Amino acid sequence: MSPLGLPARTLDEDKLYNARSIVKDLRVQGTALWGRFSGSREQTLAYYRDLVTAFRADPASNAELVGELDRTVTEMQRLAGR
């Protein structure tokens, strides 16, 4: 179980879904996308990179999902120009 009381796989899948949505929207909306977040572009990118690090450190996380999240966050960073 995660600190939030949810199975780690549920969190992995949820964050992967969210990251994929951001990548899709970056392709369509470009930089206008960042206006919908309360944090800055850099804060949002750092948040998702930190999630990858945290999930990798959690033995309950699914390595396949974490790997896909890592690849998705890398693509997010590329599209964001970082």
N, CA, C and O of each residue as an XYZ file, in Angstrom:
328
protein
N       0.831     -1.188      0.000
C       0.000      0.000      0.000
C       0.876      1.253      0.000
O       1.959      1.286      0.584
N       0.377      2.253     -0.660
C       1.078      3.533     -0.713
C       0.786      4.329      0.560
O      -0.084      3.951      1.344
N       1.512      5.428      0.766
C       1.201      6.280      1.921
C      -0.229      6.822      1.890
O      -0.770      7.204      2.927
N      -0.836      6.857      0.711
C      -2.214      7.349      0.600
C      -3.237      6.254      0.862
O      -4.442      6.502      0.816
N      -2.756      5.036      1.139
C      -3.656      3.933      1.409
C      -4.196      3.260      0.159
O      -5.105      2.433      0.238
N      -3.645      3.606     -0.985
C      -4.057      2.995     -2.247
C      -3.000      1.999     -2.694
O      -1.819      2.183     -2.401
N      -3.400      0.956     -3.393
C      -2.395      0.044     -3.930
C      -1.424      0.804     -4.837
O      -1.836      1.689     -5.587
N      -0.147      0.460     -4.766
C       0.869      1.152     -5.570
C       0.523      1.089     -7.049
O       0.730      2.064     -7.771
N      -0.002     -0.047     -7.513
C      -0.336     -0.175     -8.938
C      -1.383      0.860     -9.352
O      -1.315      1.409    -10.452
N      -2.355      1.126     -8.469
C      -3.382      2.123     -8.777
C      -2.753      3.496     -8.971
O      -3.103      4.218     -9.905
N      -1.829      3.852     -8.095
C      -1.154      5.146     -8.229
C      -0.300      5.187     -9.484
O      -0.313      6.180    -10.212
N       0.452      4.107     -9.746
C       1.277      4.035    -10.957
C       0.414      4.271    -12.197
O       0.748      5.091    -13.053
N      -0.685      3.550    -12.280
C      -1.568      3.643    -13.449
C      -2.188      5.029    -13.570
O      -2.291      5.565    -14.674
N      -2.597      5.606    -12.466
C      -3.208      6.929    -12.483
C      -2.207      7.979    -12.959
O      -2.532      8.806    -13.812
N      -1.008      7.949    -12.417
C      -0.003      8.940    -12.804
C       0.445      8.739    -14.242
O       0.725      9.714    -14.939
N       0.519      7.498    -14.700
C       0.858      7.227    -16.098
C      -0.225      7.780    -17.022
O       0.083      8.399    -18.041
N      -1.478      7.561    -16.674
C      -2.590      8.098    -17.464
C      -2.503      9.628    -17.546
O      -2.653     10.214    -18.618
N      -2.259     10.258    -16.396
C      -2.160     11.726    -16.372
C      -0.984     12.217    -17.216
O      -1.116     13.184    -17.966
N       0.149     11.560    -17.096
C       1.332     11.969    -17.870
C       1.083     11.795    -19.367
O       1.466     12.652    -20.163
N       0.452     10.704    -19.748
C       0.134     10.493    -21.176
C      -0.821     11.569    -21.682
O      -0.699     12.027    -22.819
N      -1.765     11.970    -20.848
C      -2.700     13.032    -21.240
C      -1.962     14.347    -21.461
O      -2.264     15.081    -22.402
N      -1.010     14.640    -20.608
C      -0.224     15.864    -20.772
C       0.572     15.816    -22.064
O       0.621     16.804    -22.796
N       1.198     14.680    -22.353
C       1.964     14.540    -23.599
C       1.045     14.748    -24.803
O       1.391     15.470    -25.739
N      -0.113     14.118    -24.774
C      -1.070     14.273    -25.880
C      -1.462     15.736    -26.040
O      -1.483     16.259    -27.154
N      -1.769     16.388    -24.937
C      -2.182     17.793    -24.989
C      -1.037     18.711    -25.404
O      -1.272     19.717    -26.073
N       0.187     18.388    -25.024
C       1.337     19.181    -25.476
C       1.458     19.131    -26.991
O       1.793     20.129    -27.629
N       1.187     17.976    -27.558
C       1.261     17.827    -29.017
C       0.189     18.664    -29.718
O       0.409     19.169    -30.819
N      -0.961     18.806    -29.079
C      -2.085     19.532    -29.684
C      -2.054     21.021    -29.332
O      -2.195     21.871    -30.211
N      -1.872     21.331    -28.064
C      -1.997     22.707    -27.575
C      -0.672     23.451    -27.473
O      -0.645     24.681    -27.429
N       0.408     22.712    -27.437
C       1.708     23.358    -27.251
C       1.818     23.985    -25.872
O       1.260     23.474    -24.901
N       2.536     25.089    -25.793
C       2.824     25.709    -24.497
C       1.593     26.291    -23.811
O       1.642     26.567    -22.613
N       0.509     26.482    -24.524
C      -0.725     26.975    -23.894
C      -1.209     26.018    -22.807
O      -1.935     26.420    -21.897
N      -0.814     24.779    -22.903
C      -1.195     23.757    -21.929
C      -0.826     24.156    -20.502
O      -1.587     23.892    -19.571
N       0.321     24.783    -20.323
C       0.819     25.053    -18.973
C      -0.083     26.009    -18.183
O      -0.009     26.039    -16.955
N      -0.910     26.770    -18.845
C      -1.813     27.695    -18.162
C      -2.861     27.010    -17.305
O      -3.438     27.645    -16.422
N      -3.119     25.749    -17.539
C      -4.155     25.059    -16.765
C      -3.642     24.468    -15.449
O      -4.423     23.943    -14.655
N      -2.350     24.554    -15.227
C      -1.761     24.020    -13.994
C      -1.542     25.137    -12.986
O      -1.270     26.278    -13.359
N      -1.663     24.803    -11.714
C      -1.420     25.814    -10.683
C       0.070     26.102    -10.550
O       0.457     27.214    -10.191
N       0.905     25.109    -10.836
C       2.353     25.304    -10.801
C       2.874     25.706    -12.160
O       2.151     25.659    -13.155
N       4.121     26.098    -12.196
C       4.761     26.466    -13.456
C       5.093     25.219    -14.276
O       4.952     24.091    -13.805
N       5.530     25.446    -15.494
C       5.974     24.348    -16.349
C       7.079     23.564    -15.644
O       7.036     22.335    -15.589
N       8.060     24.273    -15.111
C       9.186     23.615    -14.441
C       8.735     22.820    -13.224
O       9.228     21.717    -12.985
N       7.808     23.368    -12.461
C       7.307     22.661    -11.278
C       6.560     21.390    -11.675
O       6.705     20.350    -11.032
N       5.768     21.479    -12.728
C       5.010     20.311    -13.192
C       5.948     19.232    -13.706
O       5.775     18.055    -13.389
N       6.936     19.622    -14.493
C       7.901     18.645    -15.007
C       8.680     18.004    -13.860
O       8.908     16.794    -13.861
N       9.086     18.810    -12.889
C       9.823     18.282    -11.739
C       8.952     17.320    -10.926
O       9.435     16.298    -10.438
N       7.678     17.650    -10.787
C       6.748     16.776    -10.064
C       6.696     15.397    -10.705
O       6.803     14.384    -10.014
N       6.534     15.354    -12.019
C       6.444     14.059    -12.699
C       7.770     13.317    -12.663
O       7.774     12.093    -12.533
N       8.893     14.012    -12.772
C      10.194     13.346    -12.667
C      10.388     12.810    -11.253
O      10.929     11.719    -11.077
N       9.953     13.562    -10.242
C      10.048     13.099     -8.860
C       9.169     11.872     -8.614
O       9.532     10.993     -7.833
N       8.015     11.815     -9.281
C       7.165     10.630     -9.159
C       7.892      9.391     -9.667
O       7.840      8.335     -9.037
N       8.563      9.520    -10.795
C       9.315      8.384    -11.341
C      10.338      7.914    -10.313
O      10.453      6.717    -10.050
N      11.068      8.840     -9.743
C      12.087      8.503     -8.748
C      11.462      7.800     -7.547
O      11.981      6.790     -7.073
N      10.355      8.333     -7.062
C       9.679      7.746     -5.898
C       9.141      6.352     -6.208
O       9.290      5.438     -5.398
N       8.519      6.182     -7.369
C       7.989      4.866     -7.730
C       9.114      3.854     -7.915
O       8.966      2.691     -7.540
N      10.225      4.280     -8.485
C      11.368      3.362     -8.647
C      11.889      2.885     -7.294
O      12.345      1.748     -7.170
N      11.825      3.737     -6.291
C      12.323      3.391     -4.962
C      11.346      2.527     -4.166
O      11.722      1.945     -3.149
N      10.110      2.440     -4.616
C       9.079      1.694     -3.900
C       9.013      0.263     -4.431
O       8.621      0.057     -5.580
N       9.385     -0.720     -3.629
C       9.360     -2.109     -4.109
C       7.957     -2.605     -4.473
O       7.828     -3.600     -5.186
N       6.929     -1.946     -4.008
C       5.559     -2.352     -4.335
C       5.123     -1.866     -5.716
O       4.101     -2.313     -6.237
N       5.894     -0.951     -6.311
C       5.536     -0.427     -7.638
C       5.808     -1.462     -8.713
O       6.706     -2.295     -8.591
N       5.022     -1.390     -9.754
C       5.177     -2.271    -10.908
C       6.270     -1.701    -11.812
O       6.121     -0.607    -12.357
N       7.363     -2.443    -11.969
C       8.526     -1.952    -12.725
C       8.163     -1.617    -14.173
O       8.687     -0.652    -14.732
N       7.286     -2.390    -14.777
C       6.881     -2.130    -16.167
C       6.138     -0.795    -16.274
O       6.396     -0.007    -17.185
N       5.224     -0.548    -15.351
C       4.485      0.714    -15.359
C       5.407      1.893    -15.072
O       5.281      2.954    -15.684
N       6.326      1.702    -14.144
C       7.260      2.782    -13.814
C       8.161      3.082    -15.008
O       8.460      4.245    -15.280
N       8.591      2.054    -15.718
C       9.388      2.265    -16.924
C       8.628      3.043    -17.982
O       9.185      3.922    -18.640
N       7.353      2.715    -18.142
C       6.528      3.443    -19.113
C       6.301      4.877    -18.655
O       6.299      5.793    -19.476
N       6.109      5.084    -17.354
C       5.975      6.440    -16.828
C       7.260      7.222    -17.091
O       7.205      8.386    -17.486
N       8.391      6.606    -16.879
C       9.678      7.262    -17.126
C       9.792      7.686    -18.590
O      10.178      8.820    -18.875
N       9.464      6.795    -19.511
C       9.524      7.131    -20.945
C       8.543      8.251    -21.297
O       8.854      9.123    -22.107
N       7.368      8.221    -20.689
C       6.354      9.245    -20.959
C       6.801     10.603    -20.418
O       6.614     11.627    -21.075
N       7.387     10.612    -19.228
C       7.869     11.867    -18.643
C       9.041     12.413    -19.470
O       9.157     13.624    -19.655
N       9.895     11.536    -19.958
C      10.993     11.973    -20.830
C      10.438     12.633    -22.084
O      10.960     13.659    -22.521
N       9.398     12.067    -22.665
C       8.759     12.659    -23.844
C       8.098     13.985    -23.488
O       8.148     14.937    -24.267
N       7.483     14.049    -22.321
C       6.876     15.295    -21.845
C       7.943     16.393    -21.753
O       7.720     17.520    -22.194
N       9.077     16.061    -21.188
C      10.166     17.022    -21.061
C      10.676     17.465    -22.445
O      10.961     18.642    -22.666
N      10.783     16.515    -23.353
C      11.236     16.845    -24.713
C      10.271     17.802    -25.392
O      10.689     18.797    -25.984
N       8.985     17.503    -25.305
C       7.980     18.362    -25.930
C       7.910     19.737    -25.275
O       7.559     20.724    -25.920
N       8.246     19.791    -23.990
C       8.218     21.050    -23.258
C       9.471     21.880    -23.501
O       9.583     23.008    -23.021
N      10.414     21.312    -24.252
C      11.647     22.037    -24.542
C      12.639     22.023    -23.421
O      13.449     22.938    -23.275
N      12.575     20.986    -22.631
C      13.494     20.858    -21.491
C      14.374     19.668    -21.661
O      15.215     19.395    -20.805
